Amino acid sequence: MKPRNIVITGASSGIGAALAGALAAPGRRLLLVARSEARLAAVAERVRAAGGAAECAAIDVRAADPLAGTLTGFDARAPVDLLIANAGISGGTAPDGRWESRADAARVVETNLIGAINTVSPLLPALRARGAGRVVLMSSLAALRPLPDMAAYGASKAGLRAYGTALRGALRPHGVGVTVICPGFVTSPMTARHRGARPFEMPADRAALRILTGVARGRAVVSFPRALAFLSWADRCLPAGLSDRLAAGFAARIAAEEAER
């Protein structure tokens, strides 16, 4: 596919910023959504330097009504043909060993899962009416094997993977494709907070290339890196006790969040 009008949430850093840079080209218009206005402005400048057009919206994806107004307004001016719901945060056991609080866990789920639904839902009527376009949802390999120290994060990504799977079947008859992305560790400010093993960590620009290659091929699921994806899938076949012992090797502590996205 050759999208012309693109929405990317979580566009101010990490995978989102790398996707914006990779998609920037003459004739393309990008709506970049994230919480940090300053970081968004820097990404928008890179898009414009590559010949693309960029609009910025400093909105938390949990703010459903302002987000919906921004998305539908952009779609009215520039009919969206690629929607990338990438915004997300991490959370889990604190550096001092304290278990994540109810409020912290709820914030992770509200951002990663409900925030993605808030992003997709306002544009579904227009996408279905046009009978074209693609929705991309940023899940994680943690959706396949959640890590013990990141319970809410794993739950949010597993929920997003399930949502994308269901959405794919619902939208296929209307000509709209859905791709669920399940990456491992990708270099970003969010990943930098992860104090633990980060095997096969991949630079964000390489991850963006993997994602866009899979999207261009119409893949339903894009999982990487290959070795970690294989282990995550294979773990589902293991006895629970063995699975838990292996997962213990991924013990982690998650540092306090700064303004990630």
Secondary structure, DSSP 4 states (H G I P E B T S, - for coil): ---SEEEEESTTSHHHHHHHHHH--TT-EEEEEES-HHHHHHHHHHHHHTT-EEEEEE--TT-HHHHHHHHHHHHHHS--SEEEE-------S-TTSPPPPHHHHHHHHIIIIIHHHHHHGGGHHHHHHHT--EEEEE--GGGTS--TT-HHHHHHHHHHHHHHHHHHHHHGGGT-EEEEEEE--B-SHHHHTEEE--TT-B-HHHHHHHHHHHHHTT-SEEEESHHHHHHHHHHTTS-HHHHHHHHGGG-EEEPPP-S--
